[in-house]
Amino acid sequence: MSQTVGNTALAYARVWHHVNASDRVLGKLAERIALVLMGKHKPIYDKSLDCGDYVVVTNARNIKVSGRKAEQLVYRKHSMYPGGLKETPYETMMERKPHEIIIHAVSGMLPKNKLRERRLARLKVFGGSNMGIYRNNIMKRWEDGTLTDEYILNLDPKNRLSASSSSSK
């Protein structure tokens, strides 16, 4: 028999998503990113498998928080030495490390298990609009989940002809 039983390697293929964080609310954005990193948007989702996608976030400096969180939110870390507690307010963190704010929020929304670090490694966050070499990997738009125009043009040569004729009109 040549029929495949179960999910094939194509079902587990990872897609790169691009997110523009400008004027987006931190909590809602982090929740949606966590779902994509876990793979819950796929029909093959299994909580014991790592089947999520890559997410590239740009413009992390322009993220918004609701209410008075901008004044009240404090990020804490400890060096494990006596008196080694470091507290950083939200405004200072936004100036120095805006990418850490999104990573911290997404980390809090992922399940606390062995797959957490692997999922967080697939999250790439940039403070500005330049995403460097990751620009070539982006396949899906974040707003509607459709494929990008560049990817469609690379798929089929017929689309290249129709796209070039429509752009010359």
DOMISE-116587 format. One record per residue: residue number from 1; residue in one letter; y, z, x of N, C-alpha, C in turn. Coordinates in steps of 0.02 Angstrom, whole numbers, plus 32768, in hexadecimal, padded with zeros to 4 digits. Each point is the difference from the previous one (the first is absolute). Example, Ala and Ser with C-alpha at 12.3 -4.5 7.8 and 13.67 -1.06 7.14 Angstrom:
BEGIN
(atom 1,A,(7EE4,8186,8294),(803B,8000,7FD3),(803C,8000,802D))
(atom 2,S,(8035,7FDC,7FEE),(803B,8003,802A),(8037,8025,7FD9))
END
This chain:
BEGIN
(atom 1,M,(7FC5,8000,802A),(803B,8000,7FD6),(803E,8000,802C))
(atom 2,S,(8031,7FDB,7FEA),(803E,7FFC,8028),(803A,8025,7FDF))
(atom 3,Q,(7FF1,8024,7FCC),(8036,8024,7FDF),(800D,8042,8024))
(atom 4,T,(8041,8011,8003),(8014,803D,8021),(8005,8039,7FCD))
(atom 5,V,(7FE4,8039,8011),(8003,803A,7FD4),(8035,802F,801C))
(atom 6,G,(802D,8017,7FD6),(8034,802E,8016),(803E,7FDA,8017))
(atom 7,N,(802E,8025,801D),(803F,7FE3,8015),(7FF9,7FDF,8044))
(atom 8,T,(801E,7FC6,8006),(7FFD,7FDA,803F),(803A,8013,802C))
(atom 9,A,(8001,7FE4,803D),(8035,800F,802F),(8043,7FE6,7FE6))
(atom 10,L,(7FFF,7FCB,7FD9),(803E,7FE5,7FE4),(8020,8031,7FCF))
(atom 11,A,(7FD7,8026,7FDC),(801B,8031,7FD1),(8025,8038,8024))
(atom 12,Y,(7FEB,800F,803E),(801F,8036,8025),(8038,7FE7,802E))
(atom 13,A,(8012,7FC1,7FFD),(8034,7FE4,802B),(8042,8025,7FF2))
(atom 14,R,(8023,8010,8036),(803F,8025,7FF9),(803B,7FD0,7FFC))
(atom 15,V,(802E,800F,7FD3),(803B,7FD7,7FF5),(803C,8028,801A))
(atom 16,W,(8033,7FDE,801A),(803D,8020,8017),(8035,7FFC,7FCA))
(atom 17,H,(801B,803A,7FEB),(8034,8003,7FCD),(8043,8012,8022))
(atom 18,H,(8036,7FE3,7FE7),(8042,8010,801A),(8027,8025,7FCA))
(atom 19,V,(8020,8037,8013),(8028,8028,7FD2),(8046,8007,801C))
(atom 20,N,(8032,7FF0,7FD8),(8046,800C,8012),(8014,8041,7FDF))
(atom 21,A,(800E,8034,8028),(800D,8043,7FE6),(8049,800B,7FED))
(atom 22,S,(802A,7FCD,8001),(8047,8009,7FEF),(8008,8017,7FB8))
(atom 23,D,(8023,8037,7FF8),(8011,801C,7FBE),(7FC2,800F,7FD6))
(atom 24,R,(7FC8,8011,8020),(7FC4,8015,7FDC),(7FFA,804B,8004))
(atom 25,V,(7FE4,8020,7FCD),(7FF7,8048,7FFF),(7FC3,8012,802B))
(atom 26,L,(8008,8031,802C),(7FCD,8010,8032),(7FBC,8010,7FE1))
(atom 27,G,(7FFE,802C,7FCF),(7FC0,8016,7FE3),(7FDA,7FC8,7FDE))
(atom 28,K,(8023,7FD9,7FD8),(7FDF,7FCA,7FDC),(7FE7,7FCA,8030))
(atom 29,L,(8028,7FF2,8033),(7FEB,7FCF,8032),(7FC4,8019,8028))
(atom 30,A,(8001,803F,8014),(7FC9,801C,8027),(7FBF,8001,7FD7))
(atom 31,E,(8005,800D,7FC0),(7FC5,8001,7FD5),(7FE0,7FBA,7FFE))
(atom 32,R,(8029,7FCE,7FF7),(7FE7,7FBB,7FFC),(7FE2,7FE9,8043))
(atom 33,I,(8020,8013,8037),(7FE6,7FEF,8042),(7FBC,8021,800B))
(atom 34,A,(7FFA,803F,7FEB),(7FC0,8025,8009),(7FC8,7FDE,7FD9))
(atom 35,L,(800E,7FE7,7FC4),(7FCD,7FDD,7FD9),(7FE8,7FC1,8023))
(atom 36,V,(802E,7FDB,801E),(7FEE,7FC3,8023),(7FD9,8010,8040))
(atom 37,L,(8014,8035,8024),(7FDC,8013,803D),(7FB9,8017,7FF1))
(atom 38,M,(7FF6,801F,7FC6),(7FBD,8016,7FEC),(7FD6,7FC7,7FE5))
(atom 39,G,(8021,7FCC,7FE5),(7FDB,7FC8,7FE3),(7FF3,8007,7FB6))
(atom 40,K,(8024,802C,7FDF),(7FF4,800C,7FB8),(8016,7FC5,7FD5))
(atom 41,H,(8026,7FD2,801C),(8014,7FC5,7FDA),(7FCB,7FCA,7FFF))
(atom 42,K,(7FCA,800A,8026),(7FC9,7FCF,8004),(7FC7,8013,7FD1))
(atom 43,P,(7FDE,7FCF,7FE5),(7FC7,8010,7FD4),(7FC4,801C,8024))
(atom 44,I,(7FFE,7FFC,8043),(7FC7,8019,8026),(800C,8046,801A))
(atom 45,Y,(8033,8023,7FE7),(8013,8041,801B),(7FC5,8031,7FFE))
(atom 46,D,(7FF7,8023,8037),(7FCF,8036,8005),(8021,8037,8029))
(atom 47,K,(7FFE,803D,7FE7),(8025,8036,8022),(7FE3,8011,8044))
(atom 48,S,(7FC1,7FEE,800C),(7FE1,8010,8040),(8008,7FC8,8034))
(atom 49,L,(801C,7FC7,7FEB),(8009,7FC8,802E),(804A,7FF4,800C))
(atom 50,D,(800F,7FE5,803A),(8045,7FF0,8012),(800C,7FB6,7FF2))
(atom 51,C,(8016,7FF0,7FC3),(8008,7FBA,7FEC),(8049,7FEE,7FF0))
(atom 52,G,(802F,8027,8019),(8046,7FF5,7FF1),(801F,7FC9,802A))
(atom 53,D,(803E,7FF0,7FF3),(8025,7FCB,8021),(8034,801C,8030))
(atom 54,Y,(801F,7FD4,8026),(8037,8011,802C),(8041,8000,7FD8))
(atom 55,V,(802F,802B,8011),(8041,8002,7FE0),(8036,8003,8037))
(atom 56,V,(8031,7FD2,7FFD),(8038,7FFF,802E),(803E,8010,7FD7))
(atom 57,V,(8023,8036,8012),(803C,8017,7FDD),(803C,7FF3,802C))
(atom 58,T,(8033,7FDE,7FE4),(803E,7FF4,8025),(8039,8023,7FDC))
(atom 59,N,(8038,8007,8023),(803D,8020,7FE6),(7FF4,8049,7FEA))
(atom 60,A,(7FDD,8025,8029),(7FF2,8046,7FF0),(803F,802A,8001))
(atom 61,R,(8034,7FE9,8022),(8040,8025,8001),(8022,8002,7FBC))
(atom 62,N,(7FF0,7FD1,7FD5),(8023,7FFA,7FC0),(7FD9,801F,7FC6))
(atom 63,I,(7FCE,8029,800E),(7FD9,801F,7FCB),(8029,8036,7FDD))
(atom 64,K,(7FF2,800B,7FC2),(8025,8032,7FD8),(7FD1,8038,7FEB))
(atom 65,V,(801C,803B,7FF5),(7FDB,8038,7FE4),(8026,8016,7FC1))
(atom 66,S,(7FDB,801B,7FD0),(801F,8012,7FC1),(8016,8049,8002))
(atom 67,G,(802D,8010,7FD3),(8018,8045,7FFA),(8027,8017,803D))
(atom 68,R,(7FF6,8040,8011),(8023,801E,803A),(7FD2,8004,803D))
(atom 69,K,(7FCD,7FD6,8001),(7FD0,8002,8038),(8021,7FEF,8043))
(atom 70,A,(8034,7FD7,7FFF),(8022,7FEE,803E),(801D,803E,8022))
(atom 71,E,(8014,8032,7FD9),(801C,803D,801C),(7FCA,8035,800C))
(atom 72,Q,(7FCC,8001,7FD6),(7FD1,8037,8000),(7FC0,7FF3,8029))
(atom 73,L,(7FEE,7FC2,8009),(7FC0,7FF0,8020),(8002,8010,804B))
(atom 74,V,(7FCC,8022,8017),(7FFB,8014,8047),(7FBA,7FED,8019))
(atom 75,Y,(7FFD,7FE0,803A),(7FC1,7FEE,801F),(7FF0,8034,8035))
(atom 76,R,(7FC2,801B,7FFF),(7FED,8035,802E),(7FC5,7FE9,802B))
(atom 77,K,(8002,8014,803F),(7FC6,7FF7,802C),(7FFE,803C,802F))
(atom 78,H,(7FC4,800F,8018),(7FF6,803C,8028),(7FDB,7FEC,8040))
(atom 79,S,(8017,801D,8039),(7FE2,7FF1,8041),(7FC3,802B,800E))
(atom 80,M,(7FEF,802D,7FD3),(7FC8,802F,8005),(800C,8036,8034))
(atom 81,Y,(803C,8006,801A),(8014,8037,802A),(8029,8031,7FD6))
(atom 82,P,(8002,8040,8011),(8027,802F,7FD9),(804A,7FEB,7FFE))
(atom 83,G,(801C,7FFF,7FC5),(8045,7FEB,7FF7),(800B,7FB5,8008))
(atom 84,G,(7FCB,7FD9,7FFA),(8004,7FB7,800B),(800C,7FD7,7FC2))
(atom 85,L,(801A,801E,7FCA),(800D,7FDB,7FC3),(8041,7FD8,8008))
(atom 86,K,(7FFB,7FBE,7FF3),(803C,7FD4,8002),(800C,7FE8,7FBA))
(atom 87,E,(803E,8007,7FE9),(8013,7FE9,7FBD),(8036,7FCB,8008))
(atom 88,T,(7FF6,7FC7,7FDE),(8030,7FC9,8003),(8015,7FEF,7FB9))
(atom 89,P,(8041,8003,7FF0),(8017,7FEC,7FBD),(7FF8,7FB5,7FF5))
(atom 90,Y,(8000,7FED,7FC0),(7FF5,7FBA,7FED),(8035,7FD2,801F))
(atom 91,E,(8040,8015,7FFE),(8035,7FD4,801A),(7FF7,7FF2,804B))
(atom 92,T,(7FED,8033,8026),(7FF5,7FF7,8048),(7FC4,7FD3,800C))
(atom 93,M,(7FCC,800B,7FD9),(7FC4,7FD6,8007),(800F,7FB8,7FEF))
(atom 94,M,(802B,7FF5,7FCF),(8012,7FBC,7FEC),(8027,7FDD,8037))
(atom 95,E,(8029,8024,8024),(8026,7FE2,8037),(7FD4,7FF0,803C))
(atom 96,R,(7FD3,802F,8011),(7FD9,7FFA,803E),(7FBF,7FD8,7FF7))
(atom 97,K,(7FD9,8012,7FCD),(7FBE,7FE1,7FF6),(7FF5,7FEF,7FB6))
(atom 98,P,(801F,7FCC,7FE7),(7FF6,7FF0,7FB8),(7FB8,7FEB,7FF0))
(atom 99,H,(7FDD,7FE4,8031),(7FBB,7FEB,7FF2),(7FD2,803D,7FF6))
(atom 100,E,(800F,8038,801F),(7FD7,803C,7FF9),(8003,801C,7FB9))
(atom 101,I,(8037,7FF5,7FDD),(8007,8019,7FBC),(7FCD,7FDE,7FD2))
(atom 102,I,(7FFA,7FBE,8006),(7FD1,7FDB,7FD6),(7FB8,8010,8014))
(atom 103,I,(7FF2,8005,8040),(7FBD,8010,8017),(7FEB,8045,7FE7))
(atom 104,H,(802D,8030,8002),(7FF1,8044,7FE9),(7FF3,8001,7FB5))
(atom 105,A,(8028,7FDA,7FDA),(7FF6,7FFE,7FB7),(7FBE,7FDF,7FED))
(atom 106,V,(7FF0,7FC9,8022),(7FC1,7FDD,7FF1),(7FC5,802B,8015))
(atom 107,S,(8006,8022,8038),(7FCA,802A,8019),(7FF0,8038,7FCE))
(atom 108,G,(8033,801A,7FE0),(7FF6,8034,7FCE),(7FDE,7FE7,7FC1))
(atom 109,M,(8002,7FBF,7FF4),(7FE2,7FE4,7FC3),(7FBB,7FE2,800C))
(atom 110,L,(7FE9,7FFE,803E),(7FBD,7FE8,800E),(7FCF,803A,7FFC))
(atom 111,P,(7FC1,7FF3,7FF0),(7FCE,8036,7FFE),(7FF7,801F,8045))
(atom 112,K,(7FF5,8041,8001),(7FF8,8024,803F),(7FB7,7FFC,8015))
(atom 113,N,(7FEC,7FC8,801E),(7FBB,7FF8,8016),(7FFF,7FD8,8042))
(atom 114,K,(7FC5,7FEC,8015),(7FF9,7FE0,8042),(801F,7FBA,8002))
(atom 115,L,(800C,7FE1,7FC7),(801C,7FBD,7FFF),(804D,8000,8003))
(atom 116,R,(801E,803A,7FFC),(8049,8004,7FFB),(8024,7FE2,803C))
(atom 117,E,(7FEB,8011,803D),(8021,7FE6,803C),(7FF7,7FB5,8006))
(atom 118,R,(7FC5,7FE6,7FEE),(7FF5,7FB8,8003),(802C,7FDB,7FCF))
(atom 119,R,(8009,801D,7FC5),(802B,7FE1,7FCE),(8049,8001,8017))
(atom 120,L,(8016,8038,801C),(8045,8005,8018),(800D,7FD1,803A))
(atom 121,A,(7FCD,7FEF,8027),(8009,7FD2,8038),(8010,7FB9,7FE7))
(atom 122,R,(7FEF,7FF1,7FC1),(8010,7FBE,7FE5),(8045,7FFD,7FE0))
(atom 123,L,(8025,8036,8003),(8045,8002,7FE7),(8030,7FF5,803A))
(atom 124,K,(8029,7FCD,7FFC),(8032,7FF0,8033),(8045,8006,7FE0))
(atom 125,V,(802A,802D,801A),(8042,800D,7FE3),(8036,7FF0,8033))
(atom 126,F,(8034,7FDC,7FEA),(8038,7FEE,802A),(8041,8016,7FDF))
(atom 127,G,(802E,801A,8027),(8040,8018,7FE5),(802D,7FC8,7FE9))
(atom 128,G,(7FFE,7FC7,8022),(8029,7FC7,7FED),(7FD8,7FC9,7FE0))
(atom 129,S,(801D,7FC5,7FFE),(7FDE,7FC8,7FDF),(7FD4,7FD9,802F))
(atom 130,N,(8004,800C,8042),(7FD8,7FDB,8030),(7FBB,8021,8006))
(atom 131,M,(7FCC,7FDA,7FEF),(7FBC,801B,8005),(7FD9,7FE4,803A))
(atom 132,G,(8020,7FD9,802A),(7FE0,7FE7,803D),(7FC8,7FD0,7FF2))
(atom 133,I,(7FC9,8009,8024),(7FC8,7FD2,7FFD),(7FDA,8005,7FBE))
(atom 134,Y,(8008,8037,7FDC),(7FDC,8009,7FC1),(8017,7FCE,7FCB))
(atom 135,R,(8038,7FE0,800A),(801A,7FCF,7FD0),(7FCE,7FC8,7FF5))
(atom 136,N,(7FDA,7FEE,8033),(7FD0,7FC9,7FFA),(7FC3,8012,7FD7))
(atom 137,N,(7FF3,8041,7FF7),(7FC4,8015,7FDC),(800A,8008,7FB5))
(atom 138,I,(803E,8004,7FE9),(800F,800F,7FBA),(7FE4,7FC9,7FD3))
(atom 139,M,(7FD9,8016,7FCD),(7FE5,7FD0,7FD1),(8018,800B,7FB9))
(atom 140,K,(800D,803E,7FED),(8012,800E,7FBA),(8045,801E,7FFB))
(atom 141,R,(8022,7FEC,7FCB),(8040,801F,7FEF),(7FF1,8042,7FDC))
(atom 142,W,(802C,802F,8009),(7FF5,8041,7FE2),(8012,8002,7FB7))
(atom 143,E,(8034,7FDC,7FEC),(801A,8006,7FBC),(7FCE,7FE9,7FCC))
(atom 144,D,(7FE3,7FC4,800A),(7FD4,7FE5,7FCC),(7FB9,7FF4,8018))
(atom 145,G,(7FF2,800B,803F),(7FBC,7FF8,801A),(7FEC,7FB8,800D))
(atom 146,T,(802E,7FD1,7FFC),(7FEF,7FBB,800B),(8000,7FF0,804A))
(atom 147,L,(7FE3,7FC8,8011),(7FFE,7FEA,8045),(8044,7FE6,8015))
(atom 148,T,(8010,8007,803F),(8041,7FE8,8019),(7FFF,7FB4,8005))
(atom 149,D,(803C,7FE2,7FFF),(8005,7FB7,8003),(7FE4,7FE4,8041))
(atom 150,E,(800D,8023,8038),(7FE7,7FE8,8040),(7FB4,7FFE,8001))
(atom 151,Y,(7FE0,8032,7FE2),(7FB8,8002,8000),(7FE3,7FC8,7FD5))
(atom 152,I,(801F,7FF2,7FC7),(7FE9,7FCA,7FD4),(8006,7FBD,8023))
(atom 153,L,(8036,7FF6,8025),(8009,7FC1,8024),(7FCB,7FF7,8036))
(atom 154,N,(7FEA,8036,801F),(7FCD,7FFB,8034),(7FBA,7FF7,7FE4))
(atom 155,L,(7FF5,8012,7FC0),(7FBE,7FFA,7FE3),(7FEA,7FB8,7FF5))
(atom 156,D,(802B,7FD9,7FE1),(7FEC,7FBE,7FE9),(8032,7FCB,8016))
(atom 157,P,(7FEB,7FCC,8022),(8030,7FCC,8015),(8022,7FDE,7FC6))
(atom 158,K,(7FE1,7FFE,7FC5),(8020,7FE0,7FC6),(803F,8026,7FEC))
(atom 159,N,(7FFF,8042,8007),(803A,8028,7FEF),(803A,7FF2,8030))
(atom 160,R,(7FF0,7FEF,803D),(8035,7FF1,8031),(8028,7FC4,7FE9))
(atom 161,L,(7FDD,7FCD,7FE6),(8023,7FC4,7FEA),(802C,800F,7FC3))
(atom 162,S,(7FE6,8025,7FD0),(8027,800F,7FC4),(803B,802F,8010))
(atom 163,A,(7FF6,802F,802F),(8035,802E,8012),(8037,7FDC,8027))
(atom 164,S,(7FEC,7FD1,802C),(8032,7FDD,8027),(8027,7FCF,7FD5))
(atom 165,S,(7FDF,7FE2,7FCD),(8023,7FD2,7FD4),(8030,8025,7FD2))
(atom 166,S,(7FED,803E,7FEB),(802C,8026,7FD3),(803C,801C,8027))
(atom 167,S,(7FF7,800E,8041),(8038,801B,8027),(8031,7FCA,8013))
(atom 168,S,(7FEB,7FC0,8002),(802D,7FCA,8011),(8028,7FE7,7FC5))
(atom 169,K,(7FED,8013,7FC4),(8023,7FE9,7FC4),(8042,8021,7FF7))
END
